[in-house]
Amino acid sequence: MPLAIVLIILATLYRLLPTMDLSLSNFTPMMALAFCGAVYFRNRWMWLIPFAALSVSDVYINQFYAREYGYSWPLSGLIVRTACFGAALLIGAVVARRKSWLNLLNGGLIGALLFYLVTNTQSWWADPFYGKSLAGWWQALTVGHPEFPPTIFFFRNTLFGDLMFTGLFAGLMEWVAHRKGEPSLLDEGEEEEKPGEGEAEVKE
């Protein structure tokens, strides 16, 4: 528990780095923490901490963009980002039933792609800068605003960040389990299914 809280605090501070360097935008561990939290944290109250971290950091980042670029995120943007975090939790809950490195990789990929498509589609719909057409939607997905780096650049950061931090988080949890002399946490999903299989055999 203390380790998890420290990681989440560090993740929140890390998310504020783009206010100093836009090239780091979307390269954060937030989605990875929401996803891995559902995979590893048995206490479901811990699942809410990434949402709190997202809300607090959003307030600061929104004020920074408004002051520096005259651009503010609409409320719908916060709602959509929160929904993407909720989807990451659901993906993590599915992966938790059968943990493996491959499933962690697939979950991270799905979460990153979902975040990219949903948040940029919301931006296209809510931002008057974009034409409400297929061309405008494509612009929101690839080029974005001219005063910011291209949107596809943000997706690259999202994808790389989600996969890297998922791997780091899972590796750290495995290392802690190894230090305690416990079995690999990635085997728990398969172990949970064995009692059910045994019961079925007895009933037969």
N, C-alpha and C positions, 0 to 999 in steps of 0.2 A: 504493500500500500504506500509507504513513504517513497519508495523508488518511483512508483507510478506518478505520484503527485509532483515530484521533482521533474520528471520527464515532461509532464504536461505544462508546468510553469516555464520550463526552458523552451518548449515548443511555441508557447504564446509569445515569448520575447523574440524568438527566431522569426515569427511571422511579421514582426514589425520592421525587420531589416529592409524590406523594399522601400520604406520611407527614406532610407539613406541611399539606396541604389536600386533603381527600377529593374535592372537586369536580374534581380533576385525575386521578382514578382512571381507568385504561385509556387515558388520552390520552398514549400513549407511541409512540416510533418503533420499538419492538422488532420487531413483526411486519413492518413496512415494511422494516426492514433485512434480516430473514431472506429476505423475498420479493425485494427488489432485489439482495441479495447473490448469489442464484442467477441473476438476470438479467444482472448486470454482472461479477461477479468470476470470472475464468477460473481462478484458483487456488482449488481446492475446499476447501483447508484454511481459507480465509477464511470458508467457510460455517459453520464450527464456532464462530466467535467469538460470534455472537449467542446461541448456546446457553449458552456459559460466562457471558455477561453475564446471561442470564435466571436461571441457577442461583444466581449470587452475589447478585443483587438479591432473589431469592425468599427467601433465608435471612434477609436483613435485614428485608424487609417482613413476613414471617411472624412474626418475633420482635416487631415493632412492634405488629401486630394482637393478638398474644397478651397483650402487656403492657397495651395501652390498652383492648382490648375483650373480652379473654378468649376470643378466637376464633383457632383455628389451622387452617391449611390441611392437609388430609390428604395423605398421600403420593400418593394417586390423583390429586389435583389437579395436583401437579407433573408426573406422568406425562402427564396429558391436555394440559397446557399445552405440554410438550415435543413431544408428538405434533402439536399444532397448528402449532408452528414447523416441524416436519418437513414438514407438508402445505404450508406456505407456501413452503418450498424447492422442493417438487415443482411447485407452481404456477409459481414463478419459472423453473424449468428448462424448463417448457413454453413460457412466454412468451419465453424467451431464443431459442428457435428462430425466432420471428417477432416481433421487437421493433417496437412501435408505441405511440403514446400511448394509443390505444384499448385495446390489449391490457394495458397497464400499469394502466389504469383498471379494466378487468374483473377482472384478477388481484387488485387491491387490494380490490375489492368482495367477491369470492368469499372471500378470506382473512378479512376482517372478519366476514362472516356465518357462516363456518365456526367461527371462534373463539367467537363469541357463542353459537351453538347448542350446540356440543360442551362448552364449559366450564360453561355453566349447566345443561346436562343432567347432567353429572357432579356438580355441586354438589347438584342435586335428588336424585340417587341416593344420595350419600354423607352428606348432612347430615340428621340426624334431625329437624331443625326443619320440613322439608317433608314433607307427606303424600305417600305413594307412590301417587299417583293423577294423573289428567290435570289436575285442578285444582291439585294441588301442583306439578306440572311447569310449569304456566302461571304460577303464583306465582313460581317460581324464575326464569322468563324475563322477568317484568315488574316485580314489586314487590320480591322478595327479602326480606332481613332488615329489620325495622323500624328497627334502629339504624343502618343504612347507607342511602345514597341508593338510589332504585329501580334495579333491574337494567337496565331499559330506558335509564336515564340513562347507565349504563356503556357500553351498546351504542352510544349516540350518540357518546360519546367515542372508542370503538374505531373506529367508522366514519370519523369526521372525522379522527382522528389517523392512521389507516392511509393514507387518501387524501392528506392533506396532506403527510405525511412521504415517501410514495412520490413525489409530485410534486417535492418539494424535493430528494430524493436523485437522482432521474433528471435534474432540471434542473441540479444541480451537476455530475453526470457529463458532461452535454452541454456545459456551460460549460468544463470542463477540457479536453474533446476539442477544442472550438473554439479555446481559447487555444493549444493545441499544434499547431493547423493540421490536425487530423485530421478525417475525415468524421464525420457524426453516428453515434453508437453505435446509434441506433434503426434504422439501415439495415443493420446487420450481419446480422440474421436473414435478410433477403431476399437479401443478397449471397451468403450461404453456400449458398443453394439453386441459384444460377445455374450453378456448375460442373457439378452433377449433371444439370441440364437440357441443358447443352451436350454432355455425354458421351452422353446418350440420343440426341441428334440425330446425332452421329457414328456411333453404332452402327446407326442406321436406314440 
